[in-house]
């Protein structure tokens, strides 16, 4: 079934039919918010089981990206990496193949800026528009509607799609032409990855120096040098629970993108390179889960036993 497409139509008129490609941790939550805002929605994921939660909320499920794009006015995508984005959008069965002129794409994955620009150019060649709308924030912020959207592309297109973006968050920033949204996301994730690693080292140093852990964390939280994201990480340390809101594996992938972009631009990033290597070692050692588990890993390297490990030891064990 095809829905009438009107090139250039403002997307805030009469709740246009939306599509969403990728029902992972972020995509499924973003899709749920669009449904809750009253938008008719069609979704696709290569693992069909991942579409079931949003299907139960009222979304229709497409059999292929091209099938989805043929039936909607606006296509969102939130996918794992550059290769997945290129395949799902520009591949033989991709969304571009099914979309008609006037379709708007809002691509939200963390990818290289050059890929964003290439996809935007490919969309324009078909009479369509593509914005890169990178997300700063994780699953709790998606659910709360407090993510930050960093958008690149044609400014007039950005302004047309603002009514939809504002159903996801009030924090939308236009960063410039195509690729500038994803470029800003790499800047943000540079700080995210490095600050968690630095916090892990600082906490391990303080504990090994003999500072009582709760007092150490309480005082750190009151200092001007701790970011809101580091405060959330310290809450995990206090509980010794590390629910996955941003996987270490994804941080390692993003570090790779950051360093590739830095290499192309001839920007030296020695601290970021060291943090990327440490995340690689953590993954190789079998550590997986949330990025804040880096703190527990640094405690282990420093020979600091967690209370969880200590409680499980038999009497007389070291």
C-alpha positions as CSV (number, residue, x, y, z in Angstrom):
1,X,0.0,0.0,0.0
2,X,1.4,3.4,-1.0
3,X,0.7,6.6,0.9
4,X,0.5,9.8,-1.2
5,X,3.7,11.7,-1.0
6,X,3.8,15.5,-1.4
7,X,7.3,16.9,-2.1
8,X,8.2,19.8,0.1
9,X,5.2,19.3,2.4
10,X,5.8,20.6,6.0
11,X,6.0,17.4,8.0
12,X,4.0,18.9,10.9
13,X,0.7,18.8,8.9
14,X,-1.9,16.2,9.9
15,X,0.5,13.7,11.5
16,X,2.4,12.3,8.5
17,X,3.1,8.5,8.3
18,X,6.5,7.8,9.8
19,X,8.9,4.9,9.4
20,X,11.7,3.8,11.7
21,X,14.6,1.5,10.7
22,X,16.4,-0.2,13.5
23,X,14.7,-1.4,16.7
24,X,17.7,-1.7,19.0
25,X,17.9,-0.2,22.4
26,X,17.7,3.4,21.1
27,X,15.5,2.9,18.1
28,X,12.8,1.0,19.9
29,X,12.5,3.7,22.6
30,X,12.5,6.5,20.1
31,X,9.8,4.7,18.1
32,X,7.7,4.3,21.2
33,X,7.8,8.1,21.8
34,X,6.7,8.8,18.3
35,X,3.7,6.4,18.8
36,X,2.9,8.0,22.1
37,X,2.8,11.4,20.3
38,X,0.1,10.1,18.0
39,X,2.1,9.5,14.8
40,X,1.2,6.5,12.6
41,X,4.4,4.4,12.5
42,X,5.8,1.6,10.4
43,X,9.0,-0.1,11.7
44,X,11.7,-2.5,10.4
45,X,14.5,-4.5,11.9
46,X,16.4,-7.4,10.3
47,X,15.6,-9.3,13.6
48,X,11.9,-9.3,13.4
49,X,11.5,-10.2,17.1
50,X,12.8,-6.8,18.0
51,X,9.8,-5.2,16.3
52,X,7.3,-6.9,18.6
53,X,7.3,-4.5,21.5
54,X,6.5,-1.5,19.3
55,X,4.1,-3.6,17.2
56,X,2.2,-4.2,20.4
57,X,2.0,-0.4,20.8
58,X,0.4,0.0,17.4
59,X,3.3,0.1,14.9
60,X,3.0,-1.7,11.6
61,X,6.0,-4.0,10.7
62,X,7.6,-3.8,7.2
63,X,9.3,-6.8,5.5
64,X,12.2,-4.7,4.1
65,X,13.6,-1.2,4.3
66,X,12.5,-0.5,0.7
67,X,8.9,-1.7,1.6
68,X,8.8,0.7,4.6
69,X,10.1,3.7,2.6
70,X,7.5,3.2,-0.1
71,X,4.7,3.7,2.4
72,X,5.9,6.7,4.6
73,X,6.7,10.4,4.3
74,X,9.5,10.5,6.9
75,X,12.1,7.7,7.6
76,X,14.1,7.6,10.8
77,X,17.0,5.3,11.2
78,X,19.1,4.3,14.2
79,X,21.6,1.6,13.4
80,X,24.8,0.0,14.7
81,X,27.5,1.3,12.5
82,X,28.5,2.8,9.1
83,X,28.1,-0.5,7.2
84,X,24.6,-1.1,8.6
85,X,23.5,2.4,7.7
86,X,24.8,2.2,4.2
87,X,23.2,-1.2,3.6
88,X,19.8,-0.3,5.1
89,X,19.6,3.0,3.3
90,X,21.5,2.7,0.1
91,X,21.7,-1.1,-0.5
92,X,19.8,-3.0,-3.2
93,X,16.9,-3.6,-0.8
94,X,17.5,-0.3,1.0
95,X,15.1,2.5,1.9
96,X,16.3,4.7,-1.0
97,X,15.2,2.1,-3.5
98,X,11.7,2.2,-2.2
99,X,11.2,5.9,-1.4
100,X,9.7,8.5,-3.8
101,X,10.8,12.1,-4.4
102,X,10.0,14.3,-1.4
103,X,10.7,11.6,1.2
104,X,12.6,13.0,4.2
105,X,15.2,10.8,6.0
106,X,16.4,11.5,9.5
107,X,19.5,9.5,10.2
108,X,20.3,9.2,13.9
109,X,23.2,6.7,14.0
110,X,26.8,7.5,15.2
111,X,28.7,7.3,11.9
112,X,31.5,9.1,10.1
113,X,30.6,12.6,8.9
114,X,31.8,11.6,5.4
115,X,29.2,8.8,5.3
116,X,26.5,11.3,6.4
117,X,27.5,13.6,3.5
118,X,27.6,10.8,1.0
119,X,24.2,9.6,2.0
120,X,22.7,13.1,1.9
121,X,24.1,13.6,-1.7
122,X,22.6,10.2,-2.7
123,X,19.3,11.3,-1.3
124,X,19.4,14.6,-3.1
125,X,20.1,12.9,-6.4
126,X,16.8,11.1,-6.0
127,X,14.8,14.2,-5.1
128,X,14.8,13.4,-1.4
129,X,16.4,15.0,1.7
130,X,18.5,13.5,4.5
131,X,19.4,15.1,7.8
132,X,22.0,13.6,10.2
133,X,20.4,14.0,13.6
134,X,22.9,12.4,16.0
135,X,21.9,11.7,19.6
136,X,23.7,12.8,22.7
137,X,22.3,10.7,25.6
138,X,21.3,7.1,26.2
139,X,18.3,5.0,26.9
140,X,17.2,6.7,30.1
141,X,17.3,10.1,28.4
142,X,15.3,8.8,25.4
143,X,12.6,7.6,27.8
144,X,12.6,10.9,29.7
145,X,12.7,13.0,26.5
146,X,15.9,14.7,27.5
147,X,18.3,13.6,24.8
148,X,20.2,16.2,22.8
149,X,19.8,16.1,19.0
150,X,22.7,17.5,16.9
151,X,21.5,18.1,13.4
152,X,23.3,18.6,10.1
153,X,21.8,19.2,6.7
154,X,19.7,21.8,4.9
155,X,18.5,24.3,7.4
156,X,15.1,24.7,5.8
157,X,14.5,21.0,5.9
158,X,15.6,21.0,9.6
159,X,13.0,23.7,10.4
160,X,10.3,21.7,8.6
161,X,10.9,18.6,10.6
162,X,11.2,20.4,14.0
163,X,7.6,19.5,15.0
164,X,8.5,15.8,14.9
165,X,11.9,16.2,16.5
166,X,10.4,18.1,19.4
167,X,8.3,15.1,20.2
168,X,11.6,13.3,21.1
169,X,13.2,16.2,23.0
170,X,13.2,20.0,23.4
171,X,17.0,20.1,23.0
172,X,17.6,20.3,19.2
173,X,20.6,22.1,17.8
174,X,21.2,22.9,14.2
175,X,25.0,22.4,13.6
176,X,25.3,23.3,9.9
177,X,25.5,21.4,6.6
178,X,25.4,17.6,6.1
179,X,27.8,15.8,8.4
180,X,28.0,18.5,11.0
181,X,25.5,16.7,13.3
182,X,27.6,13.5,13.3
183,X,30.8,15.6,13.6
184,X,29.4,17.2,16.8
185,X,28.5,13.7,18.1
186,X,32.1,12.6,17.7
187,X,33.2,15.6,19.6
188,X,30.7,14.8,22.4
189,X,31.7,11.1,22.6
190,X,35.3,12.0,22.8
191,X,34.7,13.7,26.1
192,X,32.3,10.9,27.2
193,X,34.8,8.1,26.7
194,X,37.8,9.9,28.0
195,X,36.0,11.3,31.1
196,X,34.8,7.9,32.2
197,X,38.3,6.4,31.8
198,X,39.8,9.3,33.8
199,X,37.2,8.9,36.5
200,X,38.0,5.2,36.7
201,X,41.7,6.0,37.2
202,X,41.0,8.7,39.8
203,X,38.7,6.5,41.8
204,X,41.2,3.6,41.8
205,X,43.9,6.0,42.9
206,X,41.9,7.3,45.8
207,X,40.8,3.9,47.0
208,X,44.4,2.5,46.8
209,X,45.6,5.5,48.7
210,X,43.3,4.5,51.6
211,X,40.4,6.9,51.1
212,X,37.1,5.4,52.3
213,X,35.1,4.7,49.1
214,X,31.8,6.4,50.0
215,X,33.5,9.5,51.3
216,X,35.7,9.6,48.2
217,X,32.7,9.5,45.9
218,X,30.6,11.9,48.0
219,X,33.4,14.6,47.9
220,X,34.2,14.0,44.2
221,X,30.5,14.6,43.4
222,X,30.6,18.0,45.1
223,X,33.6,19.3,43.2
224,X,33.5,21.5,40.1
225,X,35.5,19.0,38.0
226,X,32.8,16.2,37.9
227,X,30.4,16.2,35.0
228,X,26.7,15.0,35.2
229,X,27.7,11.9,33.3
230,X,30.5,11.1,35.7
231,X,28.0,11.6,38.6
232,X,25.8,8.9,37.1
233,X,28.8,6.6,36.8
234,X,29.6,7.1,40.4
235,X,26.1,6.1,41.3
236,X,26.8,2.8,39.6
237,X,30.0,2.5,41.6
238,X,28.2,3.1,44.9
239,X,25.7,0.3,44.1
240,X,28.3,-1.9,42.5
241,X,25.7,-2.4,39.7
242,X,26.4,-1.5,36.1
243,X,23.2,-1.6,34.0
244,X,24.0,-1.2,30.4
245,X,22.9,2.2,29.1
246,X,25.8,2.6,26.7
247,X,27.8,-0.5,25.9
248,X,31.6,-0.6,26.2
249,X,31.6,-2.2,22.7
250,X,29.8,0.8,21.2
251,X,32.3,3.2,23.0
252,X,35.2,1.3,21.4
253,X,33.5,1.6,18.0
254,X,33.0,5.3,18.5
255,X,36.6,5.8,19.5
256,X,37.6,4.2,16.2
257,X,35.4,6.7,14.3
258,X,36.8,9.6,16.3
259,X,40.4,8.6,15.6
260,X,39.7,7.9,11.9
261,X,38.1,11.4,11.6
262,X,41.1,12.9,13.5
263,X,43.5,11.1,11.2
264,X,41.8,12.5,8.1
265,X,41.8,16.0,9.6
266,X,45.4,15.7,11.0
267,X,44.3,16.4,14.5
268,X,46.6,14.7,17.1
269,X,44.5,13.0,19.9
270,X,47.0,11.1,22.1
271,X,44.8,10.9,25.2
272,X,41.8,9.6,23.1
273,X,44.1,7.1,21.4
274,X,45.1,5.8,24.8
275,X,41.5,5.5,26.0
276,X,40.6,3.6,22.8
277,X,43.4,1.1,23.5
278,X,42.2,0.6,27.1
279,X,38.7,-0.1,25.9
280,X,40.1,-2.6,23.5
281,X,42.0,-4.3,26.2
282,X,38.9,-4.4,28.4
283,X,36.9,-6.1,25.7
284,X,39.7,-8.5,24.9
285,X,39.9,-9.5,28.6
286,X,36.2,-10.5,28.5
287,X,34.8,-7.4,30.0
288,X,31.5,-6.3,28.4
289,X,28.5,-4.3,29.4
290,X,28.2,-0.6,30.3
291,X,31.1,1.8,29.8
292,X,31.1,2.5,33.5
293,X,32.4,-1.0,34.1
294,X,35.7,0.6,33.2
295,X,35.8,1.7,36.9
296,X,35.5,-1.8,38.2
297,X,38.1,-2.9,35.8
298,X,40.6,-0.3,36.9
299,X,39.9,-1.3,40.5
300,X,40.7,-4.9,39.6
301,X,44.0,-3.8,37.9
302,X,44.9,-1.8,41.0
303,X,44.2,-4.9,43.3
304,X,41.2,-3.3,44.9
305,X,38.6,-5.9,45.9
306,X,34.9,-4.9,45.5
307,X,32.6,-5.5,48.5
308,X,30.8,-8.0,46.2
309,X,34.0,-10.0,45.7
310,X,35.0,-9.7,49.3
311,X,31.6,-10.9,50.6
312,X,31.9,-14.0,48.4
313,X,35.3,-15.0,49.8
314,X,35.6,-17.8,52.3
315,X,37.2,-17.0,55.7
316,X,40.9,-17.0,55.4
317,X,41.0,-16.1,51.7
318,X,43.1,-13.1,50.8
